[in-house]
Amino acid sequence: MEKLKLGVIGFGNMGTGHAGNVMGGRVPEMELGAICDIAPARQEEAKRLYPQVPVFADAKKLFESGCCDVVIIATPHYEHPALAIEAFKHGLHVITEKPAGVYTRQVKEMNAAAAASDKLFGIMYNQRTNPVYQKLRKMVQEGEFGRIKRITWIITDWYRPQAYHDSSTWRSAWKTEGGGALINQNPHQLDLWQWMFGMPDRIFAKASFGKYYNIEVEDDVMAYFEYDNGTTGEYITSTGEAPGTNRLEIACDMGKVVVEGNRILFYRNVMPEREFNKVNTAPFGKPECWECTIPADFSGGEQHVGILKNFASAVLRGTELLARGEEGLCGLTISNAIHLSAWTGETVDVKDFPDDRFYELLQEKIRTSTIVKKESQVVVDNSNTY
């Protein structure tokens, strides 16, 4: 096999982008095998754009068609696990869009189906292709920063006007999207957090629901993370700030690291702070500190194309996956824990996350929902939103 035949499930914002990347030759080891969408208008658009590609209205029929070796699931969030499980049953490799699902219980079922198959499972965590985050992760793993004391990520440059929330019937509702800023905009950063720093042990959070928009889900969040080793974290996000901020700050024994504007600044202590504290006798003494720009590739990486290329290489040549689908559970657990804490006012145990309790409270949110969505489906170019 020289090329993988890719099936795109869901021909909306993300699905059209993936199809375009493959048909445009940007993923040399993939070709477009089929497209599926339940909406007749999207089926017609797929046929217009790619008349040579089979188009299906039913995912199961695509799975059974033999047109594809791998599928990418780019549907609304709730549908990701069920479609992935069915694809594995039909002997297909699977890539799912983020988030892995809406609640941890369904994602664990999906992961079990992946483990029971002999197929590869990936997730579209395209921010892992960014060399800046790759460099930062490597430095953390190699102990360049010493003990990490505090991590703060302010990620509020997700501004989404009311027109965005109104652009589709499934957006911004508990029943159809499963959340707001956390489940839609933030999965990449929540994944990067655990990918670089590991999973927090406990989370306490406050969130506002419909603070800025006529929606029922969260649009403003502040969360406090605790680690058993003493590291603390602050995660601040919103879709209602303009202009917003994307600033990651790491306070560590070796100084302070700031990631902003896709650059890494390291305010590096010549002597680790804890060592300095032991020998210093001056009441207002401070470690000598150097301001260093960490060299890295600042291009942003290949993003979605990079994940597709990496997945094709893993299938065809057995190379390592950059973003394993099973790891989608990690970021989703953080997201669910933030929701659960915000709903209950409790500090949530992440290591022993109460899957069933979260699911029950989510169902209650759905049952008591009063929001009415107008029929709408606007497909837009979102290539500059990540």
Wavefront OBJ file of the C-alpha trace (Angstrom):
o trace
v 0.000 0.000 0.000
v 1.502 3.313 -1.103
v -1.366 5.580 -0.091
v -4.121 5.452 2.488
v -7.673 6.093 1.333
v -9.246 8.578 3.733
v -12.939 8.779 4.499
v -14.198 12.094 5.902
v -17.180 11.723 8.245
v -18.819 15.120 8.598
v -18.370 17.655 5.800
v -18.675 20.835 7.851
v -16.007 23.312 8.885
v -13.305 20.801 9.809
v -14.253 18.060 7.354
v -14.042 20.375 4.356
v -10.599 21.474 5.516
v -9.295 17.921 5.835
v -10.710 16.949 2.437
v -9.160 20.031 0.875
v -5.751 19.288 2.364
v -5.763 15.739 1.041
v -7.136 16.631 -2.397
v -4.670 19.500 -2.610
v -1.761 17.065 -2.326
v -0.584 18.368 1.043
v -0.700 14.856 2.527
v 1.245 12.845 -0.087
v 0.510 9.433 1.448
v -3.257 9.925 1.569
v -5.961 10.204 -1.034
v -9.630 11.058 -0.562
v -11.627 7.832 -0.619
v -15.111 8.965 0.409
v -17.149 11.661 2.135
v -20.134 11.296 4.443
v -22.579 13.843 5.790
v -26.190 13.471 6.928
v -27.204 16.886 5.554
v -28.365 16.811 1.897
v -26.939 20.281 1.270
v -23.490 19.185 2.449
v -23.712 16.024 0.329
v -24.437 18.143 -2.724
v -21.538 20.440 -1.911
v -19.191 17.455 -1.618
v -20.344 16.145 -4.993
v -19.853 19.563 -6.556
v -16.332 19.961 -5.180
v -15.172 16.381 -5.699
v -17.357 14.677 -8.326
v -14.965 11.720 -8.518
v -15.306 10.902 -4.796
v -18.164 8.691 -3.473
v -20.520 10.540 -1.129
v -22.599 8.818 1.541
v -25.492 9.909 3.740
v -24.886 7.146 6.269
v -21.556 6.477 7.990
v -22.161 2.745 8.306
v -22.586 2.474 4.535
v -19.258 4.248 4.085
v -17.622 1.868 6.575
v -18.982 -1.093 4.607
v -18.102 0.314 1.183
v -14.445 -0.662 1.042
v -13.633 2.858 -0.180
v -11.426 3.698 2.783
v -8.549 2.441 4.914
v -8.915 5.181 7.526
v -11.665 7.583 8.542
v -11.496 10.963 10.200
v -14.496 11.828 12.343
v -15.378 15.518 12.093
v -18.946 15.503 13.374
v -20.480 17.187 16.439
v -18.749 16.054 19.631
v -21.245 13.597 21.068
v -20.998 11.441 17.954
v -17.209 10.912 17.991
v -17.043 7.785 20.234
v -19.974 5.912 18.669
v -18.677 6.484 15.139
v -15.136 5.488 16.130
v -16.371 2.268 17.764
v -18.335 1.370 14.626
v -15.353 2.129 12.395
v -13.098 -0.155 14.458
v -15.715 -2.921 14.132
v -15.394 -2.560 10.357
v -11.610 -2.894 10.451
v -10.742 0.737 9.778
v -8.039 2.942 11.243
v -9.545 5.966 12.990
v -8.664 9.610 13.581
v -11.107 11.635 15.631
v -11.384 15.376 15.781
v -11.051 16.989 19.172
v -12.546 16.629 21.699
v -12.473 12.848 22.020
v -16.056 13.028 23.265
v -18.197 14.940 25.713
v -17.970 12.768 28.841
v -15.288 10.406 30.060
v -17.509 7.335 30.235
v -18.132 7.265 26.491
v -14.473 7.952 25.711
v -13.359 5.021 27.864
v -15.677 2.800 25.797
v -14.092 4.157 22.617
v -10.597 3.509 23.960
v -11.569 -0.053 24.845
v -12.807 -0.601 21.277
v -9.510 0.735 19.925
v -7.550 -1.595 22.207
v -9.621 -4.579 21.075
v -8.894 -3.827 17.412
v -5.615 -4.132 15.548
v -6.018 -0.673 14.022
v -4.350 2.627 14.784
v -6.226 5.338 16.639
v -5.284 9.012 16.410
v -6.721 12.347 17.481
v -6.455 15.713 15.761
v -4.321 17.428 18.379
v -2.660 19.575 15.756
v -1.091 21.940 18.299
v 1.324 19.135 19.187
v 2.980 19.788 15.818
v 4.006 23.284 16.942
v 7.803 23.195 17.477
v 7.507 25.737 20.314
v 5.402 23.369 22.412
v 7.570 20.425 21.392
v 10.659 22.332 22.569
v 8.992 23.332 25.821
v 7.914 19.749 26.533
v 11.434 18.466 25.884
v 12.906 21.035 28.255
v 10.418 20.076 30.979
v 11.147 16.378 30.523
v 14.908 16.954 30.635
v 14.646 18.973 33.846
v 15.919 22.244 32.351
v 13.580 24.257 34.572
v 14.182 22.352 37.781
v 11.186 21.912 40.031
v 8.094 23.607 38.602
v 6.337 25.728 41.204
v 3.434 27.299 39.317
v 1.919 27.145 35.850
v -0.443 29.878 34.651
v -2.131 29.840 31.267
v -4.289 32.781 30.263
v -5.928 31.764 27.003
v -8.665 34.268 26.178
v -8.018 34.980 22.498
v -10.950 32.759 21.476
v -13.345 35.650 20.874
v -16.587 34.290 19.425
v -19.482 36.723 18.768
v -23.145 35.790 19.065
v -23.173 35.154 15.311
v -20.787 32.247 15.887
v -23.053 30.652 18.492
v -26.022 31.133 16.159
v -24.222 29.671 13.140
v -25.303 26.093 13.798
v -28.142 24.384 15.654
v -25.712 22.152 17.552
v -23.425 24.825 18.920
v -23.407 26.109 22.492
v -26.017 23.808 24.025
v -25.649 21.005 26.596
v -27.703 18.558 24.546
v -25.915 18.982 21.230
v -22.412 20.281 21.999
v -21.933 19.270 25.618
v -20.402 22.543 26.743
v -18.927 25.789 25.510
v -15.418 27.209 25.679
v -13.956 24.143 27.414
v -15.337 21.541 25.028
v -14.983 23.563 21.830
v -12.107 26.040 21.939
v -9.902 24.721 24.751
v -9.279 20.988 24.096
v -5.924 21.795 22.459
v -4.605 23.776 25.425
v -5.915 21.278 27.972
v -4.157 18.540 26.014
v -0.941 20.544 25.758
v -1.058 21.199 29.505
v -1.132 17.504 30.414
v 1.237 16.601 27.543
v 3.871 19.004 28.823
v 3.284 19.014 32.602
v 1.299 15.874 33.372
v -2.211 15.498 34.777
v -3.167 17.594 37.800
v -4.374 15.663 40.833
v -7.168 18.014 41.951
v -9.146 20.847 40.345
v -11.293 23.632 41.754
v -13.065 25.928 39.299
v -15.513 28.755 38.825
v -17.327 29.326 35.552
v -19.923 31.680 34.122
v -22.621 30.310 31.864
v -24.008 32.678 29.255
v -22.195 35.639 30.822
v -21.491 37.342 27.497
v -23.860 35.618 25.068
v -27.335 34.197 24.762
v -26.145 30.640 25.406
v -26.534 28.154 28.261
v -22.947 26.872 28.367
v -19.722 28.318 29.787
v -18.070 31.326 28.184
v -15.769 32.362 31.056
v -13.694 30.007 33.262
v -11.094 30.211 36.034
v -9.643 26.920 37.318
v -7.077 26.097 39.987
v -4.983 22.944 39.557
v -3.116 21.130 42.321
v -0.397 18.492 42.000
v 0.637 16.117 44.758
v 4.241 17.307 44.357
v 3.250 20.872 45.315
v 3.018 22.374 41.819
v -0.030 24.585 41.346
v -1.716 25.816 38.200
v -4.125 28.486 37.075
v -6.140 28.123 33.904
v -8.096 31.159 32.710
v -10.155 31.113 29.533
v -12.985 33.030 27.907
v -14.703 33.568 24.565
v -15.911 37.042 25.520
v -12.693 39.083 25.640
v -11.430 41.169 22.725
v -8.563 41.514 22.289
v -7.651 38.407 24.191
v -4.431 36.960 25.552
v -2.497 33.745 25.028
v 0.230 33.700 27.677
v 1.725 30.631 29.322
v 3.931 31.334 32.342
v 5.964 28.770 34.258
v 7.526 29.708 37.599
v 10.285 27.248 38.394
v 13.403 26.766 40.483
v 15.536 27.921 37.552
v 13.547 31.130 37.064
v 10.541 31.921 34.903
v 9.463 30.863 31.420
v 7.008 32.892 29.321
v 5.462 31.600 26.111
v 3.637 34.358 24.253
v 3.387 35.281 20.590
v 4.713 31.770 19.807
v 8.084 32.661 21.377
v 9.817 31.266 24.465
v 11.507 33.651 26.896
v 13.464 32.060 29.754
v 14.353 34.351 32.648
v 17.041 31.970 33.847
v 18.502 32.036 37.324
v 22.270 31.509 37.340
v 21.804 29.550 40.565
v 18.588 27.581 41.254
v 16.389 29.571 43.637
v 16.254 26.846 46.292
v 20.048 26.578 46.336
v 20.395 30.371 46.423
v 17.994 30.535 49.362
v 20.169 28.156 51.373
v 23.377 30.204 51.041
v 22.109 33.787 50.720
v 22.494 36.063 53.773
v 21.253 39.368 52.281
v 17.679 40.201 53.440
v 16.685 41.394 49.956
v 18.998 39.180 47.950
v 17.857 37.666 44.657
v 19.467 35.142 42.317
v 21.246 36.632 39.323
v 18.927 36.207 36.345
v 19.572 36.211 32.601
v 16.914 36.916 29.985
v 17.282 34.246 27.298
v 15.341 33.715 24.079
v 15.058 29.976 23.569
v 15.791 29.107 19.936
v 13.033 27.175 18.203
v 11.215 26.890 14.914
v 8.564 29.609 15.248
v 6.579 28.644 12.146
v 3.782 27.019 14.139
v 4.381 23.630 12.539
v 2.294 21.751 9.999
v -0.818 21.657 12.209
v -3.653 19.504 10.743
v -1.573 18.427 7.759
v 1.204 17.361 10.122
v -1.130 15.091 12.099
v -2.412 13.480 8.881
v 1.134 12.968 7.582
v 2.230 11.474 10.884
v -0.751 9.129 10.972
v -0.139 7.918 7.423
v 3.505 7.244 8.253
v 2.498 5.303 11.368
v 0.146 3.067 9.379
v 2.432 2.559 6.376
v 5.809 2.329 8.122
v 5.117 1.767 11.803
v 6.508 5.099 12.995
v 5.354 6.580 16.305
v 2.061 8.457 16.504
v 2.398 12.039 17.675
v -1.177 12.128 18.999
v -2.621 8.787 20.082
v -6.400 8.761 20.197
v -6.438 7.151 23.621
v -4.783 10.274 25.048
v -7.913 12.274 24.286
v -9.232 10.978 27.603
v -6.647 13.056 29.503
v -7.665 16.505 28.313
v -11.352 15.585 28.473
v -10.974 14.484 32.097
v -9.551 17.913 32.934
v -12.423 19.575 31.046
v -15.053 17.413 32.794
v -13.424 18.062 36.179
v -13.580 21.834 35.628
v -17.263 21.559 34.720
v -18.014 19.328 37.698
v -16.269 21.656 40.132
v -18.024 24.706 38.687
v -21.409 22.970 38.961
v -20.946 21.695 42.523
v -18.509 24.117 44.159
v -16.338 21.138 45.134
v -12.680 20.333 44.596
v -12.640 17.404 42.171
v -10.285 14.423 42.356
v -8.834 13.987 38.887
v -7.023 10.693 39.527
v -10.282 9.003 40.577
v -12.656 11.036 38.471
v -16.346 10.220 39.126
v -17.431 9.392 35.565
v -20.987 8.423 36.500
v -21.636 11.462 38.660
v -20.479 13.802 35.919
v -22.686 12.000 33.400
v -25.735 12.255 35.671
v -25.275 15.984 36.220
v -24.759 16.548 32.487
v -28.032 14.728 31.799
v -29.738 16.972 34.336
v -28.399 20.026 32.482
v -29.858 18.621 29.281
v -33.245 17.817 30.868
v -33.633 21.295 32.339
v -32.429 23.184 29.261
v -34.762 25.874 28.005
v -32.694 27.127 25.090
v -34.305 27.032 21.633
v -31.979 27.001 18.631
v -33.036 28.224 15.203
v -32.323 25.981 12.259
v -28.966 27.097 10.882
v -25.808 25.648 9.373
v -23.142 28.064 8.228
v -19.888 26.533 6.967
v -16.997 28.964 7.219
v -13.256 28.925 6.695
v -11.835 28.456 10.196
v -8.226 27.882 9.157
v -7.082 31.016 10.999
v -8.826 30.194 14.305
v -6.233 27.861 15.820
l 1 2 3 4 5 6 7 8 9 10 11 12 13 14 15 16 17 18 19 20 21 22 23 24 25 26 27 28 29 30 31 32 33 34 35 36 37 38 39 40 41 42 43 44 45 46 47 48 49 50 51 52 53 54 55 56 57 58 59 60 61 62 63 64 65 66 67 68 69 70 71 72 73 74 75 76 77 78 79 80 81 82 83 84 85 86 87 88 89 90 91 92 93 94 95 96 97 98 99 100 101 102 103 104 105 106 107 108 109 110 111 112 113 114 115 116 117 118 119 120 121 122 123 124 125 126 127 128 129 130 131 132 133 134 135 136 137 138 139 140 141 142 143 144 145 146 147 148 149 150 151 152 153 154 155 156 157 158 159 160 161 162 163 164 165 166 167 168 169 170 171 172 173 174 175 176 177 178 179 180 181 182 183 184 185 186 187 188 189 190 191 192 193 194 195 196 197 198 199 200 201 202 203 204 205 206 207 208 209 210 211 212 213 214 215 216 217 218 219 220 221 222 223 224 225 226 227 228 229 230 231 232 233 234 235 236 237 238 239 240 241 242 243 244 245 246 247 248 249 250 251 252 253 254 255 256 257 258 259 260 261 262 263 264 265 266 267 268 269 270 271 272 273 274 275 276 277 278 279 280 281 282 283 284 285 286 287 288 289 290 291 292 293 294 295 296 297 298 299 300 301 302 303 304 305 306 307 308 309 310 311 312 313 314 315 316 317 318 319 320 321 322 323 324 325 326 327 328 329 330 331 332 333 334 335 336 337 338 339 340 341 342 343 344 345 346 347 348 349 350 351 352 353 354 355 356 357 358 359 360 361 362 363 364 365 366 367 368 369 370 371 372 373 374 375 376 377 378 379 380 381 382 383 384 385 386
